[in-house]
Amino acid sequence: MIFYKYIFKETAKTQLVILLILLTVFMCQSLIRLIGRAAVGSLPVEFIGTLALYALPQVAVIMLPLTLFLAVLLTLGRICSDSEMVVLRSVGFSPVNVMGVTMALACITAAITGYVGIVLQPEAARAQEELTEDAKNNPQFLPIESGRFVSLGERFTVYIDEVGGSEEEKTVSQIYVMDTPFARDQGSITTAQRGYLQDDDDGVRWLYLFDGKRYEGSVQAGSFRRVNFSEFKAPVTTAEERRESELSIDTLATSELLTSDNRQHQVEAQWRISSIFAVFVLTLVAVPLSMVNPRQGRFAKLMPALLIYAAYYMFLLSLRNLINHGQLPVYPGMYLVPLLFALLVGIPLNLPKRYVRRFLRPENKAQPAQGKIAGTDAPADAKRKED
């Protein structure tokens, strides 16, 4: 029991350290990317930390199997290189016992991976899209500054000449609104003294302008019409457009994806579930690769192990694209990848070497009888006496 606890504790500690390092690296990359977006005014500074946290579940689904894979390789590799495994085997602690300990840790990791991928990932993606949509369309978070163009939805581009007041309550004047299709047959330019955005009860976002002028006409015809108005409003985004933006595949619950008839929805559900199988398959591969000779060092088989991990996910991603494009059936789909890796890689690596050698090498051909010279019936001793 002490040996079980020892291996379990050392592997779990290594996995936790690797997970923290990888998440820190990912957070730094996400923060750098989000800070760059905030610097150009496409994202409010207040949302940087929140959006980075919402992106963690998506990458954690891939990181969790990798952390256990590396933890098993490094921990058992250190135990073998320090000759501790020799001592453990001398007291009856076989590789089968090591596999049992690592599989117990794999069950815990698989449960966490399943919860993150099936439950947390769609919720985080939904919250991330809602926050991003709010940052794009909410006037409170628009980068309203003097002399800057601001896009409102896919139709309007706004230019504000003067901005005053505090950061909490900005006052704007001399607003110029350009309709995006202006370069086509019909278009318009609207100027106003003030304005704001507001959503109605149906979810439609409206642009309100006051005390201004509107120029409508055709560039090809060269004629325009000017209209003076005290109040003007136009829809920026419709309710259907906002609902479509909210209902992306990443935001759908896993139960909805499994019951859907859409091919892409079913593939997304398989992608989330396949991470659970990846934990067990990669653990099955990592244990035999970590059993190194003390003279080889703990990192002797690290490169082949990483190549196997990269091949696993490249195969998984390739199969995902093929299924999405209809070149392969939905079932067995991506579940075929862990099955093939378990049968062709995991199980052969765990077999005793004598079985592998017997399978790879053909049966030895009949050798000459001992004590006789090949091709003759004379004994070897007699032949030597004649010589």
Helices and strands as residue ranges (DSSP letters): H 2-39, G 45-47, H 48-54, H 56-81, H 84-90, H 95-115, I 116-120, H 121-137, G 139-141, E 148-152, E 156-165, E 170-179, G 180-183, E 187-199, E 205-218, E 223-237, H 239-246, G 249-251, H 254-259, H 263-290, H 302-324, G 333-335, H 336-341, I 342-346, H 347-350, H 353-360, H 380-386
